[in-house]
Amino acid sequence: MAATTTITPCSSSILLHNNNKTNPFFHSLNPKKPSLLFHPFPTLSFSSSLSSSTPPPPLCAPRVSTATIEYAPPAPDSNFHHEISRLKALRLKLSSSTTLKQKLKILDSDAKVKFFLNTHGYKKVLSSLGLGLNELFLVKSMVAAGQDHVFDMGFGFEDREMSSVKTALYSLAKIIEKWDFSNGGNGNGGRENQNGGVLVGEDTQQDFNNLLKVLGEVEEFYDCIGGIIGYQIMVLELLAQSSFETQSINNSNHLHESMECQFLEIHPPIGCDLSSNTEYASQAALWGIEAREFLYFKLYGKQCITPVAIMTSSAKNNHEHITSLCEKLGWFGRGRSSFRLFEQPLVPAVSAEDGQWLVRKPFVPVCKPGGHGVIWKLAYDKGVFQWFYDHGRKGATVRQVSNVVAATDVTLLALAGIGLHHGKKLGFASCKRNMGATEGINVLIEKNLDGEWAYGLSCIEYTEFDKFGITSGHHSPNSLQAEFPANTNILYVDLPSVELVASSRSERSLPGMVLNTKKSIVYTDYFGNRHSVPGGRLECTMQNIADNFLNTYPSRCFKGVEDNLDTFIVYNERRRVTSSAKKKRKPSDTSLHQTPEGSLLDIMRNAYDLLSWCDIDLPEVESNDKYVDSRPPFLIFLHPALGPVWEVTRQKFSGGSISKGSELQVEVAEFLWRNIQLDGSMIIVAENIMGSTRIDDKGELILQHGHRCGRCKLCNVTVLNDGVDWTSGDNVYWKHDIRRSEALKVILHGNAEFEAYNVIIQGNHVFEVPDGYKMKITAGDSGLVVQMDLIPQNLMDNGSWFWKYDTKGSHILLELVEL
């Protein structure tokens, strides 16, 4: 935050481009699970009314009635009803207690805990483990929540209640059998501690310690709903609600009558279309320019470093991967102190049948990340909001790092600019929804509560469509395909507004709690048996924090209500907003949807849109199905610092062509392309893409924007070589890991400069320019003429030429200045 952040939202890894050592937002594709990140912005004070360019008028979706959980209790005959009531009573008692001793006394009086402690000497066993009060509280809370089977060895007994006790005894008894009270223990099973207590074997002890860690994190993070007990209550309520709704689907009248307490209607939201209202998009991007550090420097001559918070997860070693990646790349020249990594808790997965925690082996429940919605409360708990304020930030953009196109052109800048300039609390970046996509929808909510009308933009996750009686089929009268835009999990947030919700110590701080049991939980148990069980875990959805920012009116509103809301939405072409690399493509897959290969094609489509406008002739990218069994039409990778807004990039490129099967990689910000014909591979890489680094007073390596940049000018050049070996079976195009037959490579060390004029460069060439030198290539009578000159001392820092950025109205204009 990210998962990027600029809380950019991480439950998975990001893989940054190998040559991008200075920009953490330019990353190669990674099929793992996404990470969460934040990008906060400086405080701005502007005042103006939001005027939006509107797409077609909203179509009224079917009116539906719904209710929050407290208004939709399970049916009286629900299997969960008795357990929910018992746990709620227990939670109430615990909440009224102020000390651990009081809480433990209450837990000891619970029937399940008493049964557990009084069976086969469990009380003695627990006391022998030397647990502290807090650890005892965690264990007994888990037992009180009905999860004593976490001690099981996995044996199945017909009597479920006795099963958990017997198998718990089985596992602990085996430990006890290994205890050796002579000579302080044998070192394999266990040993006696100095107080006469028992220490179990190392593996089992580690599993038990890990269990305590998980329980502690659940108790701490979900304290706003009652900790472990509250987690289980919410799980059971959601399962009961799901069961109740399933039973009621064929009896819509009964469903309607049971949910009449809240009238709700949803509409497609109206917002600015950045792809068509380009003037407003440019202005909004200027408002948000403070987010892009190099562009800000080029416009205003001042350096700023944006603090970046990243929410990670321990799943799949994500936290370690992200940390090591940042360390390997020197924290992207931004300094370690400008990053804040905070790890989200893992939560127990449950069976959809009975809400019982799934278990791999004794003391090891199956755990999953708690969903990206935990980002808000976790950020508050970990002091991330205050950290942003200490950096002088007021707003943030939020994105998942698996979305590799979110920062394309003006999308993020305009989103942030509108949010800051108009004092909004939350904004969505959206686009057209793909048919059949596993993604939610953005909606305008209209509801009547206690005689007042409330309006706001929000999201409905695809897993919740059935609750609202809406489907995504082609022929359904309630089809989502045309009416509602896609939820992309790209947000602008006003930090104080979000912090107020995150710190509320109530359910509000855990927005959009869901239990998605439509997918099976797959795990391997202690005996190596593979299980696939219908189930899920309690998840939060970060975008539903918007439900806390509804605006109320005394009477019903009709047209134009969006302009005055605290929430807003902007639209752009889908490939400039979202393209997620969430899963690895299998050899048998016939679809590239949500794969790195599919995302690569969207990046190439954006490259086509960007460069074709510059009178550069290049092949179009066809639909994904054309490339299931074939290569992309070309490979073009342009460093974001060339823009990142296309209006800037397009002034650096003009004329020429890029043939089918060609490859272009430009890793330098100070770059000029004039009438270049490329047929093959051309790779231009600078060490100092946006500037050089220095050690600051904190001992951190910090990038100095604009200082000793590498530079490249190409005018009237034809590049001809055999380029990429498209026949190689080793090519992995989305990683840009490819085999080449020939290529033109320009490598710029330090502040090196390279220029080529009126020349044909044919075949395999590597031009490596040392720090402090300019290389110039021209045509001679017998081939290429290579001239190498030392850069004059007075031009060492700023170069022999540079792009001067200026603004005219809402536009950014570039002028090439020769020194």
Stockholm file with secondary structure:
# STOCKHOLM 1.0

chainA/1-819         MAATTTITPCSSSILLHNNNKTNPFFHSLNPKKPSLLFHPFPTLSFSSSLSSSTPPPPLCAPRVSTATIEYAPPAPDSNFHHEISRLKALRLKLSSSTTLKQKLKILDSDAKVKFFLNTHGYKKVLSSLGLGLNELFLVKSMVAAGQDHVFDMGFGFEDREMSSVKTALYSLAKIIEKWDFSNGGNGNGGRENQNGGVLVGEDTQQDFNNLLKVLGEVEEFYDCIGGIIGYQIMVLELLAQSSFETQSINNSNHLHESMECQFLEIHPPIGCDLSSNTEYASQAALWGIEAREFLYFKLYGKQCITPVAIMTSSAKNNHEHITSLCEKLGWFGRGRSSFRLFEQPLVPAVSAEDGQWLVRKPFVPVCKPGGHGVIWKLAYDKGVFQWFYDHGRKGATVRQVSNVVAATDVTLLALAGIGLHHGKKLGFASCKRNMGATEGINVLIEKNLDGEWAYGLSCIEYTEFDKFGITSGHHSPNSLQAEFPANTNILYVDLPSVELVASSRSERSLPGMVLNTKKSIVYTDYFGNRHSVPGGRLECTMQNIADNFLNTYPSRCFKGVEDNLDTFIVYNERRRVTSSAKKKRKPSDTSLHQTPEGSLLDIMRNAYDLLSWCDIDLPEVESNDKYVDSRPPFLIFLHPALGPVWEVTRQKFSGGSISKGSELQVEVAEFLWRNIQLDGSMIIVAENIMGSTRIDDKGELILQHGHRCGRCKLCNVTVLNDGVDWTSGDNVYWKHDIRRSEALKVILHGNAEFEAYNVIIQGNHVFEVPDGYKMKITAGDSGLVVQMDLIPQNLMDNGSWFWKYDTKGSHILLELVEL
#=GR chainA/1-819 SS CCCCCCBCCCCSCCEECTTCSSCTTCEECCCSCCCEEECEEECCCCCCCCCCCCCSCCCCCCCEECCCGGGSCCCTTCTTHHHHHHHHHHHHHHHTCCSHHHHHHHHHTSHHHHHHHTSTTHHHHHHHTTCCHHHHHHHHHHHHTTCGGGGCCSCCCSSHHHHHHHHHHHHHHHHHHHBCCGGGCCSSSBEECTTSCEECCHHHHHHHHHHHHHHHHHHHHGGGGTHHHHHHHHHHHHHHHHHHHHHHTTCHHHHHHHTTTSEEEEECCCCEETTTCHHHHHHHHHHTGGGSHHHHHHHHSCCCCCCEEEEEESGGGHHHHHHHHHHHTGGGGTCGGGEEEEEECEEECEETTTCCBCEEETTEECEEECCGGGHHHHHHHTTHHHHHHHTTEEEEEEEETTBTTTTSTTHHHHHHHHHHHTTCSEEEEEECCCTTCSCCEEEEEEEEETTEEEEEEEEECGGGGGGGTCBCCTTCTTBSTTTSCEEEEEEEEEHHHHHHHHTSCSGGGSTTCEECCSSEEEEECTTSCEEEEEEECEECCGGGGGGGCCEEESSCCCTTGGGGSSEEEEECCGGGTCCBCCSCCCTTCCCCTTSHHHHHHHHHHHHHHHHHTTTEECCCCCCGGGGTTSCCSCEEEECGGGCSSHHHHTTTEEEEEECTTCEEEEECSEEEEEEEEEESEEEEEESSSSEEEEECTTSCEEEEETSSCCEEEEEEEEEECCCBCTTCTTCBGGGTBCCBSCCEEEEECTTCEEEEEEEEEESCEEEEECTTEEEEEEEETTEEEEEEEECCGGGTTTCSEEEEEEEETTEEEEEEEEC
#=GC SS_cons         CCCCCCBCCCCSCCEECTTCSSCTTCEECCCSCCCEEECEEECCCCCCCCCCCCCSCCCCCCCEECCCGGGSCCCTTCTTHHHHHHHHHHHHHHHTCCSHHHHHHHHHTSHHHHHHHTSTTHHHHHHHTTCCHHHHHHHHHHHHTTCGGGGCCSCCCSSHHHHHHHHHHHHHHHHHHHBCCGGGCCSSSBEECTTSCEECCHHHHHHHHHHHHHHHHHHHHGGGGTHHHHHHHHHHHHHHHHHHHHHHTTCHHHHHHHTTTSEEEEECCCCEETTTCHHHHHHHHHHTGGGSHHHHHHHHSCCCCCCEEEEEESGGGHHHHHHHHHHHTGGGGTCGGGEEEEEECEEECEETTTCCBCEEETTEECEEECCGGGHHHHHHHTTHHHHHHHTTEEEEEEEETTBTTTTSTTHHHHHHHHHHHTTCSEEEEEECCCTTCSCCEEEEEEEEETTEEEEEEEEECGGGGGGGTCBCCTTCTTBSTTTSCEEEEEEEEEHHHHHHHHTSCSGGGSTTCEECCSSEEEEECTTSCEEEEEEECEECCGGGGGGGCCEEESSCCCTTGGGGSSEEEEECCGGGTCCBCCSCCCTTCCCCTTSHHHHHHHHHHHHHHHHHTTTEECCCCCCGGGGTTSCCSCEEEECGGGCSSHHHHTTTEEEEEECTTCEEEEECSEEEEEEEEEESEEEEEESSSSEEEEECTTSCEEEEETSSCCEEEEEEEEEECCCBCTTCTTCBGGGTBCCBSCCEEEEECTTCEEEEEEEEEESCEEEEECTTEEEEEEEETTEEEEEEEECCGGGTTTCSEEEEEEEETTEEEEEEEEC
//
